[in-house]
Amino acid sequence: MTDVAPASLPAPPYYAVVFTAVRTAGDNGYAETGERMMKLAADQPGFLGVDSARGANGLGITVSYWRDEESIAAWRSHAEHILARARGREHWYTSFALHVAKVERAYGFTRPAEL
């Protein structure tokens, strides 16, 4: 059994911010900044959770979930997040795309633990 699971979220509606990016070679402070951003985001009003994955080819997808658009805007204007985004363009990403979507329906499945 694994401890990995999708983010536990409230019933919709809420918003999903989908960040898809291709990394450059080397860390250049990426891991440390990423951990810091995750902790900061989790402390922001309206933050609901996050799911993230990265393939061996460097393509990664992070989906953060937010209560409303105002919460997303506040996170986007957070001073440390602004600096991290600038470093991303300068050092960490060869390309990225960001999409904001309203989640109106959600469902999932968890396999019961085997005895």
HUFENGI-V65732 format. One record per residue. N is the residue number from 1. RES is the residue in one letter. SS is DSSP state (h for helix, s for strand, l for the rest). D_CENTER is the distance of its C-alpha to the mean C-alpha in Angstrom with 2 decimals. Layout:
BEGIN
n=N res=RES ss=SS d_center=D_CENTER
n=N res=RES ss=SS d_center=D_CENTER
END
This chain:
BEGIN
n=1 res=M ss=l d_center=24.23
n=2 res=T ss=l d_center=20.70
n=3 res=D ss=l d_center=18.39
n=4 res=V ss=l d_center=15.31
n=5 res=A ss=l d_center=14.41
n=6 res=P ss=l d_center=11.95
n=7 res=A ss=l d_center=10.55
n=8 res=S ss=l d_center=13.71
n=9 res=L ss=l d_center=13.69
n=10 res=P ss=l d_center=16.67
n=11 res=A ss=l d_center=18.76
n=12 res=P ss=l d_center=17.81
n=13 res=P ss=l d_center=17.84
n=14 res=Y ss=s d_center=14.40
n=15 res=Y ss=s d_center=11.88
n=16 res=A ss=s d_center=8.88
n=17 res=V ss=s d_center=7.10
n=18 res=V ss=s d_center=6.97
n=19 res=F ss=s d_center=6.68
n=20 res=T ss=s d_center=9.36
n=21 res=A ss=s d_center=11.23
n=22 res=V ss=s d_center=14.38
n=23 res=R ss=s d_center=15.01
n=24 res=T ss=l d_center=18.39
n=25 res=A ss=l d_center=20.62
n=26 res=G ss=l d_center=20.59
n=27 res=D ss=l d_center=18.27
n=28 res=N ss=l d_center=19.64
n=29 res=G ss=l d_center=17.70
n=30 res=Y ss=h d_center=14.26
n=31 res=A ss=h d_center=13.76
n=32 res=E ss=h d_center=15.09
n=33 res=T ss=h d_center=13.10
n=34 res=G ss=h d_center=9.74
n=35 res=E ss=h d_center=11.09
n=36 res=R ss=h d_center=12.35
n=37 res=M ss=h d_center=9.29
n=38 res=M ss=h d_center=7.68
n=39 res=K ss=h d_center=11.20
n=40 res=L ss=h d_center=11.71
n=41 res=A ss=h d_center=8.88
n=42 res=A ss=h d_center=10.22
n=43 res=D ss=l d_center=13.58
n=44 res=Q ss=l d_center=13.18
n=45 res=P ss=l d_center=15.30
n=46 res=G ss=l d_center=13.75
n=47 res=F ss=s d_center=10.41
n=48 res=L ss=s d_center=10.60
n=49 res=G ss=s d_center=8.01
n=50 res=V ss=s d_center=4.94
n=51 res=D ss=s d_center=5.92
n=52 res=S ss=s d_center=5.94
n=53 res=A ss=s d_center=9.32
n=54 res=R ss=s d_center=11.58
n=55 res=G ss=l d_center=15.17
n=56 res=A ss=l d_center=18.25
n=57 res=N ss=l d_center=18.71
n=58 res=G ss=l d_center=15.80
n=59 res=L ss=s d_center=13.71
n=60 res=G ss=s d_center=10.05
n=61 res=I ss=s d_center=7.51
n=62 res=T ss=s d_center=3.75
n=63 res=V ss=s d_center=4.04
n=64 res=S ss=s d_center=3.86
n=65 res=Y ss=s d_center=7.62
n=66 res=W ss=s d_center=10.30
n=67 res=R ss=l d_center=14.07
n=68 res=D ss=l d_center=15.29
n=69 res=E ss=h d_center=15.23
n=70 res=E ss=h d_center=16.78
n=71 res=S ss=h d_center=13.92
n=72 res=I ss=h d_center=11.60
n=73 res=A ss=h d_center=14.58
n=74 res=A ss=h d_center=15.12
n=75 res=W ss=h d_center=11.75
n=76 res=R ss=h d_center=12.41
n=77 res=S ss=l d_center=15.85
n=78 res=H ss=l d_center=15.18
n=79 res=A ss=h d_center=17.44
n=80 res=E ss=h d_center=15.47
n=81 res=H ss=h d_center=12.39
n=82 res=I ss=h d_center=15.07
n=83 res=L ss=h d_center=16.53
n=84 res=A ss=h d_center=13.46
n=85 res=R ss=h d_center=12.99
n=86 res=A ss=h d_center=16.73
n=87 res=R ss=h d_center=16.67
n=88 res=G ss=h d_center=14.18
n=89 res=R ss=h d_center=16.73
n=90 res=E ss=h d_center=19.57
n=91 res=H ss=h d_center=18.77
n=92 res=W ss=h d_center=15.68
n=93 res=Y ss=s d_center=15.22
n=94 res=T ss=s d_center=18.03
n=95 res=S ss=s d_center=16.23
n=96 res=F ss=s d_center=13.06
n=97 res=A ss=s d_center=12.54
n=98 res=L ss=s d_center=10.47
n=99 res=H ss=s d_center=11.40
n=100 res=V ss=s d_center=11.54
n=101 res=A ss=s d_center=13.28
n=102 res=K ss=s d_center=15.16
n=103 res=V ss=s d_center=15.12
n=104 res=E ss=l d_center=18.79
n=105 res=R ss=l d_center=19.23
n=106 res=A ss=l d_center=17.48
n=107 res=Y ss=l d_center=19.13
n=108 res=G ss=l d_center=18.80
n=109 res=F ss=l d_center=21.04
n=110 res=T ss=l d_center=21.53
n=111 res=R ss=l d_center=24.55
n=112 res=P ss=l d_center=26.96
n=113 res=A ss=l d_center=27.65
n=114 res=E ss=l d_center=30.76
n=115 res=L ss=l d_center=33.69
END
